[in-house]
Amino acid sequence: MIQKIITMSRAGVLKMIEGKAVYENIQPLWALISIFNDHDILSDLKNREILKSLDCLDFQSFRFADITDTMELTPVLKEKCNLFSEDHAKSIIGFIEKIRYAVNTLVINCAAGVSRSGAVGLFVCRYLGMDEKAFFDANHPIPNMFILSVLNKVSGLNADYVEFWEKQIENDARFSAVTRARNIF
């Protein structure tokens, strides 16, 4: 049964796969959710034999952009961006159901290991009834609230928790800095 959820950057996962880093907090029999941008190359993390040799029981990759507010996008950009969708959410939930009793640790990575992976990790905590605050304190995510809301909607979980985390994150100085930086671009 999943006991721990860890978010990390793509670089962190690649170092682990290449044997350049050892993560002692990843227990044997773990699974990996890897989130890519449209321009990322999947082949870096697709070598299932290497993952199996590292006791990775299962692996699932997804492609979606780290966009927090679809209202800001023009119709042309919405078509070009691979936005997080209900189909992505259903696939993530299906993967969680598939592995939830088979692995001890779930590793979720995206480019920086903060926003998309943070949203998925926070959702998985709620979905499985795990300690969200412990996850938040251990991983320091700045979850993408759009992704969290879509996961919430598809799973049927109470929307109150999305609002709760929005308030928590708004009070976090790191989130304010990231939000300001995103609004510049």
C-alpha positions in Angstrom: 0.0 0.0 0.0 1.3 3.5 -0.8 2.8 4.9 2.4 4.8 7.8 1.0 4.5 10.2 -1.9 7.6 12.0 -3.1 7.8 14.8 -5.7 11.1 15.5 -7.5 12.5 17.3 -10.5 13.2 15.5 -13.8 16.9 16.0 -13.1 16.5 14.2 -9.8 14.8 11.2 -11.3 17.4 11.1 -14.1 20.3 11.1 -11.6 18.6 8.3 -9.8 18.1 6.3 -13.0 21.7 6.9 -14.0 22.9 5.8 -10.6 24.4 9.2 -9.8 22.0 9.7 -6.8 20.5 7.4 -4.2 17.3 8.3 -2.5 17.1 6.4 0.7 13.6 7.6 1.4 12.3 5.7 -1.7 11.3 2.3 -0.4 11.5 -0.8 -2.5 8.5 -1.5 -4.7 7.8 2.0 -5.9 6.0 3.5 -8.9 6.7 6.6 -11.0 4.4 9.2 -12.5 6.4 11.3 -14.9 4.9 14.6 -16.2 6.3 16.1 -19.4 5.8 19.3 -21.3 5.0 19.1 -25.0 8.7 19.7 -26.0 10.2 17.2 -23.5 11.7 14.0 -24.8 10.1 10.9 -23.3 12.9 8.5 -24.1 15.0 9.6 -21.0 12.6 8.0 -18.6 11.1 5.3 -20.8 13.7 2.6 -20.1 11.6 0.3 -18.1 14.4 -2.2 -17.6 16.5 0.4 -15.7 13.4 1.3 -13.6 12.7 -2.3 -12.8 16.3 -2.8 -11.7 15.7 0.1 -9.3 12.7 -1.8 -7.8 10.2 0.4 -9.7 7.1 -1.7 -10.1 5.3 0.5 -12.6 5.7 3.7 -14.6 3.2 6.1 -16.2 4.0 9.2 -18.2 1.8 12.1 -19.0 2.1 15.2 -21.2 0.5 18.5 -20.1 1.5 22.1 -19.7 2.0 23.8 -16.4 -0.7 26.4 -16.9 -2.6 27.7 -13.9 -5.4 29.8 -15.4 -6.9 28.9 -18.8 -8.9 32.1 -18.8 -5.7 34.0 -19.7 -5.1 32.0 -22.8 -6.3 33.0 -26.3 -8.2 30.3 -28.2 -5.1 29.8 -30.4 -2.9 29.2 -27.4 -5.5 26.9 -25.8 -5.3 24.7 -29.0 -1.5 24.7 -29.0 -1.0 24.0 -25.3 -1.6 20.5 -24.0 -3.8 21.6 -21.2 -4.5 19.2 -18.3 -7.9 17.6 -19.1 -10.4 15.3 -17.5 -8.9 12.5 -19.6 -5.5 13.1 -17.9 -7.3 13.1 -14.5 -9.1 9.8 -15.3 -5.8 8.2 -16.4 -4.0 9.4 -13.2 -6.8 8.1 -11.0 -6.7 4.8 -13.0 -3.0 4.5 -12.4 -3.3 5.2 -8.7 -6.0 2.5 -8.4 -3.8 0.1 -10.3 -0.8 0.5 -8.0 -2.2 1.7 -4.7 -1.8 -1.7 -2.9 1.2 -2.9 -4.9 3.8 -0.2 -4.0 5.2 1.4 -0.9 6.3 4.7 -2.5 4.9 6.8 -5.3 7.4 9.2 -6.9 5.9 12.0 -9.0 8.1 14.1 -11.2 7.8 17.1 -13.5 10.3 19.6 -14.8 11.0 21.2 -11.4 9.1 18.8 -9.1 7.0 21.6 -7.6 3.8 22.6 -9.5 2.3 19.8 -11.6 3.8 17.0 -9.5 2.8 19.0 -6.3 -0.8 19.1 -7.5 -0.9 15.4 -8.4 0.8 14.5 -5.1 -1.5 16.6 -3.0 -4.5 15.0 -4.8 -3.2 11.5 -4.3 -2.9 12.2 -0.5 -6.5 13.3 -0.3 -7.7 10.5 -2.6 -6.0 7.8 -0.5 -6.8 9.5 2.8 -3.1 10.2 3.6 -1.7 13.1 5.7 -1.8 16.1 3.3 0.1 18.4 5.7 2.9 15.9 6.1 3.2 15.7 2.3 3.2 19.4 2.0 5.8 19.8 4.7 8.1 17.1 3.3 7.9 18.1 -0.4 7.3 21.9 -0.3 5.1 21.9 -3.4 3.5 24.9 -5.0 0.6 22.9 -6.6 -1.0 24.0 -9.8 -4.5 24.7 -8.6 -6.0 24.2 -12.1 -4.7 20.6 -12.2 -5.9 20.1 -8.6 -9.4 21.3 -9.4 -9.7 19.1 -12.5 -8.6 16.1 -10.4 -11.0 17.0 -7.7 -13.9 17.4 -10.2 -13.3 14.0 -11.9 -12.8 12.1 -8.7 -15.8 13.7 -7.0 -13.8 14.7 -3.9 -15.1 17.6 -1.9 -14.1 21.0 -3.4 -13.5 22.5 0.0 -10.0 21.0 0.1 -9.0 22.8 -3.0 -10.1 26.1 -1.5 -8.3 25.2 1.7 -5.0 24.6 -0.1 -5.4 27.8 -2.2 -5.6 29.7 1.1 -2.6 27.8 2.6 -0.6 28.5 -0.5 -1.5 32.2 -0.7 0.0 32.6 2.7 3.2 30.9 1.6 5.9 33.4 0.6 7.3 31.1 -2.0 3.9 30.9 -3.8 3.6 34.7 -3.9 7.0 35.0 -5.6 6.1 32.3 -8.2 2.7 33.9 -8.9 4.3 37.3 -9.4 6.9 35.8 -11.7 4.3 34.0 -13.8 2.2 37.1 -14.1 5.1 39.0 -15.6 5.3 36.6 -18.6 
